[in-house]
Amino acid sequence: MGDDSQSWTAAPAAAEQARSVLAAAWSCSVTAEGTREELVGAHTVTEDGGVLVNVPEDSALLAAAICAPRGEPSAVLEFADVAPVPLRNRIRARLWLAGWFAVEEGQLAFRPTRVVLRQPSGAAVVDLDEFAAAVPDPLTTAEARLLTHLADCHADAVERLTRLVEHDSLHGAVRVQPLAVDRHGLTLRIERARAHGDVRLAFHAPADDVAQLTERMHVLLTQASAASCPRSLQRQRTDGDR
């Protein structure tokens, strides 16, 4: 990460972020009893953050669960939060769940006993009760579609939003892309020749659905239109026109 001074404000709590990563993940890595498997489209999430895993009958994980001394092998599940827009270092966060597997009706039911969320700012151990009670961000399932549409079809809007970014954070910028969006705000990735940094544009109020998000984005764009154009980007356009 870069040293951008623009701080993250109005961000979701760690438990909500962890549940959002879990809700959006399509694949995971499972390590249990000396075996490791990469599973794609094989898990579902319960309301309290438990994970149900469907594995084939010849799966080493299933054999480990059946043959474990207590019938509950210890395991670690790893989930990656990948930015939907192509950019550098697309892994936005990693989520590790440590706990136990049990065989239930042909599925492996995983009960976490430790939850760790690692982001560029550092790793945090998430309280288990808070993790079980948290719900994913309401925009989680729509985020990939929203961000790719913004990047592919509204590059002019992304550039306009940079007017809300502190000038120091844009020093040396060669490209700006949308990195993440949640009910509290939009995060932009600022790429430089050899580094990058992220800045967060907070909404004036949380967005609980896509309609509210549209209104929040319009407010940001109105604020950006009233702001002056960053000098660093002005210089880039001038140099590019020569």
KAJO-V873770 format. One record per helix or strand of 2 or more residues. SS is the DSSP state (helix for helix, strand for strand). FROM is the first residue (numbers start at 1). TO is the last residue. Records with the same first field share a line. If there is no record, write none. Layout:
# KAJO-V873770
SS=FROM-TO  FROM-TO
This chain:
# KAJO-V873770
helix=14-24  60-67  128-133  140-153  155-164  167-170  210-225  231-241
strand=27-32  35-40  43-45  51-53  74-82  91-104  107-119  122-126  173-182  185-192  196-202
